[in-house]
Every structure is written in structure tokens, then in C-alpha cells.
């Protein structure tokens, strides 16, 4: 028998199944297709797809508006407006391109700000006028760079600024050039020679995982050395580009040891943030900036210097800015999470002896702000701007997937305890009589030989509620879909996998332990065959096995339909399907043969099924 339960007086009890995790997909719906089509009809001098490229790059197709009492972002970067992300007040650094576009197009400033349709049409009209001024007759994409530069808000006087502007345009051209985006957004099948557009040296910089701006053009503001980097040039991290912030935007040297890492979002683009940090009037900087589309990293302040990114907590922290907006989806991509996690796990943590398991892994982390809840506390060392004391900002916000980020940071060389017997007892690391330990990151795989599914039945359960969690994954690793998240002293319901294995992950924080758990697993035998379709009262999935397409029907209203591979990676999705009696056909022609999992989630629905591609 497991020892007596240790109760935490202040903690709430929780044992539940989790809802769908935030998407890491870069492809987001375009709700303004009709307005873009209208713009191309009225202004045929604009190459088809160019407007979407600008909008995607700047706003992910969100019509951005602002209120008079709105708090500024943590970087203070000038506000963007509308679907096209135009700047009204560049704070004497960015160009006020919203006013430029109003002047060129004939649309009023108010209409451009308030109307998504007129925001798009005004940009298209201004684009046409600018092409006339530049005497550009062709609609070839390679010949449009001058127009995009002329309509941009970004300055281009220095080498560092030019890198930011070129980066902005590069992402637009890359958007147009990608076959998956062409298909998803119904774009022409462009084949753009982006290297030719920028030239070899600039292209190398725009696509490289590491370089120094000085390698290309010689910076206007070469800085003196620092303790970590006495030569004064080049990034501390080998996977980053070095493009230094203005020396007036950070403090040279530190008086405190680095003991924590701050995760930010930019409330703007990668390019605009890099440019903004080179402006003395911004009075802001971060050590690293990361691009959404491919995870490119630019370092702007050496780690031995104090960047200005988190107010009173600057002295002991390293700041990482991630491209995008906290309230929008489509910015926090797999590529961005992956390179950010590698920066943290392979460089910052070992450099400063920061324990990588002290990351904000909790299900509540994305929606909890220290200013309101006074949690998490000081022993959490890798956390968001929203989690630090004396802050008013809430980034990276509800769309940041802390659990996925945690898995990436701590997946360098995971060690699993594996059980293969047909049945057995499953205890925490304290065994049947002792408490589990502090700072645990324990991983278990239950994969009975020959079993098709696994059932886990809990006899008792007691963890420090709110702080120590068990995550149950439907598969043989931590990237498999989570089907159970448990904390507190309520004994969880029995869990059964849809695959031949369960992966159980247990995380405890830096203080207070409890009795843990006593559970029993059972491997379940092979079914008689694979059903030709699967259904419950609300969902039908067919055919199974499938080949080039998979059909999913549901009468549950708005749902997300996600297809995962055996590693838990999302490979196909249809999100926010809104019609009743919805029928979706997932295009699976590009997928390799093998086993997959379909997950259908809605307001009152969570359904997962295993399917096979032949």
C-alpha cells in the first residue's frame, strides 16, 4: 500500500483531461480573401499574392486596431494598424507609411485604420502609384523589391537597418515561393530566385543561422568587447547572427550574475524589432530576437551586458524576443520553438549553470500573470515576461505552448524507465512507501509486449496541487498527444491509450513533495482487425485504412480537426470548422505510410482515434 496521503493546505485539487494544445502551425486562415481579390481586380499592376505576402508577414491576416488607453508593448515599438500592418506614428524613427499610403491612394487615414477592406485597397492603390513612379512595368516578383522598400516603415541608413529591411522583404518573397503556402492560400505557382534578388552575400545573411553583420558590410557602430566576447564582434551563441543594438539602449557590463531567462514576444515583426533596438530613442533592447518563419536568431546584446527588457529584473536575466503578437495565432511556430529551445538548452543554461527543468511547464503558465497571482516564484528560472515581479506586460501570453517548449528544452538526452510486462504495479520514484523528490523530471514508457493498447488504473494519487504534475501521453515519447494531466489529491479516472504504449511524464517543482501514486497497468490484446470507419455519437472518421484523403464528419459545430504522426507532430489540420454537420476532407497525399492519430476537439467534444495510411 502507498503511504498516507500528504495534504497541501493551500493548494486546490485538480485531476483532469487537458484540452487541445496551442497550434504550432505557421498557416493561419485568411478571412479577407474577397478583399484581396477585389484589390487585384481594381489594381492589376499589383502581382497576385503580393498583398497576402505583406499582410501575412506583418499581421498574420489580423486587422489590428488600438484603443486610446492601450498599454504599450514591452519594446515600445510603434503601433501597426490594419491587415497590412501600417505605421501611423513611427516615433521619429520608423517611416509613417500609413500616411504615405493615404497620400498615394486617396483613401483617408481613418478609413485605412478602421476598415479591413479599405486598408487592403489603399495599399494596393499606393503600390500601383509607386510602381509608376519607379517606372516598373513588369509584374515579375523579382522586380518588386523597390516598391516594397518604398512602402515600408523601416529605415535603411545603416547596415544593421538594411539587414532588418531586407529580412522583412525576404520573408514576403519566401512566403510567395513556398509550395505549401501557394496551395493553402491559393497563390500562383511562383518560382522566385531569391538569391538573385538579394545577391549572394545578402542572401547568405538572410538565410544563415549564424553570421556577423560586419562580415558583409562593416557596421557603423562597432562596439568594444565584453567579458564573454572580448573581441567585440560576433555572437556569444554560435547559432546566431550578430547585429548589435545601439550602445545607448543597454548597459555595458553587469553587477549581478545571470540566473534566469525571460521569454518575450515582440508585439511586432522580427525585422521591425531588430531595427527598433538600433534606435537610441527606444531605450529598449534584448539579447536575442527570433524569427517566426524559420527560427533565425539575431543576437543584439552580449550576455555579459545588461539588456533593457524586463525593468527591475534586467540585472540577472537574459532576454529572448520572439516575433509576433501575444493575442494572435500563427506566430509561435515549430521552427521558432525549436531554435529558441536549443539556444536555451545548449547555450544559455550551461553557460550560466541554469537548471533547465526549472521552466514554466505548468498548464496554467500561459494564462497566469505574476502581477495578479504572484506565481510562479523565484525558483522558476525560464519563464515569460508575464511571470516576473514588478511588470505590467502579459507576454508571451495565452498562445505560447509552455509544455511543448519545456519538452524541447529538456529533450536533449531523455532517459525513460520502460515497462514491457503484460501487467504490473506503477509507482512514483519514491516507491510504495516514500515521497517523490523535488525537481523531478521523470519519464516512463509502459509498452507491454504484443499489446495494442494500454490501460492505466490509479489506486491512489497525491501530488502537490498546482505545482507537481503527471502528464500522460498516448504514445512512446513526450511529443505524443497528451491525454491526461493530473495534479492534487483526487484519484484520476482510468486512462486507456489508442496506441501500443503510454508515456508518463512526472514533473515536480523546487519545494514540497507528496506521496505520489500507486497505479496498475494492463496491456490489452490485438483487436480482430482495423475498423473501416470509427465513430461515436458526434464524430465519424473514414476510410480506415486511408490513402490520399481522410474524411471526418461531426455534428458538434465549431471544431478543430488535427492529424498527428507517431511522434506527436501535427501534420495536417483543419481549424475552426464552424458549420453544423461539418464534413472535412483532409488531404493526406503527401504523408508517408504508417500509423496516425486524428484528434477532433470542440466546445463539448474531445475525440481521438488511431488511423492507418496504406
C-alpha positions, 0 to 999 in steps of 0.5 A, spaced: 500 500 500 502 507 498 503 511 504 498 516 507 496 521 503 500 528 504 495 534 504 497 541 501 493 546 505 493 551 500 493 548 494 486 546 490 485 539 487 485 538 480 485 531 476 483 532 469 483 531 461 487 537 458 484 540 452 487 541 445 494 544 445 496 551 442 497 550 434 504 550 432 502 551 425 505 557 421 498 557 416 493 561 419 486 562 415 485 568 411 478 571 412 479 577 407 480 573 401 474 577 397 478 583 399 484 581 396 481 579 390 477 585 389 484 589 390 487 585 384 481 586 380 481 594 381 489 594 381 492 589 376 499 592 376 499 589 383 502 581 382 497 576 385 499 574 392 503 580 393 498 583 398 497 576 402 505 576 402 505 583 406 499 582 410 501 575 412 508 577 414 506 583 418 499 581 421 498 574 420 491 576 416 489 580 423 486 587 422 489 590 428 486 596 431 488 600 438 484 603 443 486 610 446 488 607 453 492 601 450 498 599 454 504 599 450 508 593 448 514 591 452 519 594 446 515 600 445 515 599 438 510 603 434 503 601 433 501 597 426 494 598 424 490 594 419 491 587 415 497 590 412 500 592 418 501 600 417 505 605 421 501 611 423 506 614 428 513 611 427 516 615 433 521 619 429 524 613 427 520 608 423 517 611 416 509 613 417 507 609 411 500 609 413 500 616 411 504 615 405 499 610 403 493 615 404 497 620 400 498 615 394 491 612 394 486 617 396 483 613 401 483 617 408 487 615 414 481 613 418 478 609 413 485 605 412 485 604 420 478 602 421 476 598 415 479 591 413 477 592 406 479 599 405 486 598 408 487 592 403 485 597 397 489 603 399 495 599 399 494 596 393 492 603 390 499 606 393 503 600 390 500 601 383 502 609 384 509 607 386 510 602 381 509 608 376 513 612 379 519 607 379 517 606 372 516 598 373 512 595 368 513 588 369 509 584 374 515 579 375 516 578 383 523 579 382 522 586 380 518 588 386 523 589 391 523 597 390 516 598 391 516 594 397 522 598 400 518 604 398 512 602 402 515 600 408 516 603 415 523 601 416 529 605 415 535 603 411 541 608 413 545 603 416 547 596 415 544 593 421 537 597 418 538 594 411 539 587 414 532 588 418 529 591 411 531 586 407 529 580 412 522 583 412 522 583 404 525 576 404 520 573 408 514 576 403 518 573 397 519 566 401 512 566 403 510 567 395 515 561 393 513 556 398 509 550 395 505 549 401 503 556 402 501 557 394 496 551 395 493 553 402 492 560 400 491 559 393 497 563 390 500 562 383 505 557 382 511 562 383 518 560 382 522 566 385 530 566 385 531 569 391 538 569 391 538 573 385 534 578 388 538 579 394 545 577 391 549 572 394 552 575 400 545 578 402 542 572 401 547 568 405 545 573 411 538 572 410 538 565 410 544 563 415 543 561 422 549 564 424 553 570 421 556 577 423 553 583 420 560 586 419 562 580 415 558 583 409 558 590 410 562 593 416 557 596 421 557 603 423 557 602 430 562 597 432 562 596 439 568 594 444 568 587 447 565 584 453 567 579 458 564 573 454 566 576 447 572 580 448 573 581 441 567 585 440 564 582 434 560 576 433 555 572 437 556 569 444 551 563 441 554 560 435 547 559 432 546 566 431 547 572 427 550 578 430 547 585 429 548 589 435 543 594 438 545 601 439 550 602 445 545 607 448 539 602 449 543 597 454 548 597 459 555 595 458 557 590 463 553 587 469 553 587 477 549 581 478 550 574 475 545 571 470 540 566 473 534 566 469 531 567 462 525 571 460 521 569 454 518 575 450 514 576 444 515 582 440 508 585 439 511 586 432 515 583 426 522 580 427 525 585 422 521 591 425 524 589 432 531 588 430 531 595 427 527 598 433 533 596 438 538 600 433 534 606 435 537 610 441 530 613 442 527 606 444 531 605 450 529 598 449 533 592 447 534 584 448 539 579 447 536 575 442 530 576 437 527 570 433 524 569 427 517 566 426 518 563 419 524 559 420 527 560 427 533 565 425 536 568 431 539 575 431 543 576 437 543 584 439 546 584 446 552 580 449 550 576 455 555 579 459 551 586 458 545 588 461 539 588 456 533 593 457 527 588 457 524 586 463 525 593 468 527 591 475 529 584 473 534 586 467 540 585 472 540 577 472 536 575 466 537 574 459 532 576 454 529 572 448 524 576 443 520 572 439 516 575 433 509 576 433 503 578 437 501 575 444 493 575 442 494 572 435 495 565 432 500 563 427 506 566 430 509 561 435 511 556 430 515 549 430 521 552 427 521 558 432 520 553 438 525 549 436 531 554 435 529 558 441 529 551 445 536 549 443 539 556 444 536 555 451 538 548 452 545 548 449 547 555 450 544 559 455 543 554 461 550 551 461 553 557 460 550 560 466 549 553 470 541 554 469 537 548 471 533 547 465 527 543 468 526 549 472 521 552 466 514 554 466 511 547 464 505 548 468 498 548 464 496 554 467 503 558 465 500 561 459 494 564 462 497 566 469 500 573 470 505 574 476 502 581 477 495 578 479 497 571 482 504 572 484 506 565 481 510 562 479 516 564 484 523 565 484 525 558 483 522 558 476 528 560 472 525 560 464 519 563 464 515 569 460 515 576 461 508 575 464 511 571 470 516 576 473 515 581 479 514 588 478 511 588 470 505 590 467 506 586 460 502 579 459 507 576 454 508 571 451 501 570 453 495 565 452 498 562 445 505 560 447 505 552 448 509 552 455 509 544 455 511 543 448 517 548 449 519 545 456 519 538 452 524 541 447 528 544 452 529 538 456 529 533 450 536 533 449 538 526 452 531 523 455 532 517 459 525 513 460 524 507 465 520 502 460 515 497 462 514 491 457 510 486 462 503 484 460 501 487 467 504 490 473 504 495 479 506 503 477 509 507 482 512 514 483 520 514 484 519 514 491 516 507 491 510 504 495 512 507 501 516 514 500 515 521 497 517 523 490 523 528 490 523 535 488 525 537 481 523 531 478 523 530 471 521 523 470 519 519 464 516 512 463 514 508 457 509 502 459 509 498 452 507 491 454 509 486 449 504 484 443 499 489 446 495 494 442 493 498 447 494 500 454 490 501 460 492 505 466 488 504 473 490 509 479 489 506 486 491 512 489 494 519 487 497 525 491 501 530 488 502 537 490 496 541 487 498 546 482 505 545 482 507 537 481 504 534 475 503 527 471 502 528 464 500 522 460 501 521 453 498 516 448 504 514 445 512 512 446 515 519 447 513 526 450 511 529 443 505 524 443 498 527 444 497 528 451 491 525 454 491 526 461 494 531 466 493 530 473 495 534 479 492 534 487 489 529 491 483 526 487 484 519 484 484 520 476 479 516 472 482 510 468 486 512 462 486 507 456 491 509 450 489 508 442 496 506 441 501 500 443 504 504 449 503 510 454 508 515 456 508 518 463 511 524 464 512 526 472 514 533 473 515 536 480 517 543 482 523 546 487 519 545 494 514 540 497 513 533 495 507 528 496 506 521 496 505 520 489 501 514 486 500 507 486 497 505 479 496 498 475 497 497 468 494 492 463 496 491 456 490 489 452 490 484 446 490 485 438 483 487 436 480 482 430 482 487 425 482 495 423 475 498 423 473 501 416 470 507 419 470 509 427 465 513 430 461 515 436 455 519 437 458 526 434 464 524 430 465 519 424 472 518 421 473 514 414 476 510 410 480 506 415 485 504 412 486 511 408 490 513 402 490 520 399 484 523 403 481 522 410 474 524 411 471 526 418 464 528 419 461 531 426 455 534 428 458 538 434 459 545 430 465 549 431 471 544 431 478 543 430 480 537 426 488 535 427 492 529 424 498 527 428 504 522 426 507 517 431 511 522 434 506 527 436 507 532 430 501 535 427 501 534 420 495 536 417 489 540 420 483 543 419 481 549 424 475 552 426 470 548 422 464 552 424 458 549 420 453 544 423 454 537 420 461 539 418 464 534 413 472 535 412 476 532 407 483 532 409 488 531 404 493 526 406 497 525 399 503 527 401 504 523 408 508 517 408 505 510 410 504 508 417 500 509 423 496 516 425 492 519 430 486 524 428 484 528 434 477 532 433 476 537 439 470 542 440 466 546 445 463 539 448 467 534 444 474 531 445 475 525 440 481 521 438 482 515 434 488 511 431 488 511 423 492 507 418 495 510 411 496 504 406 
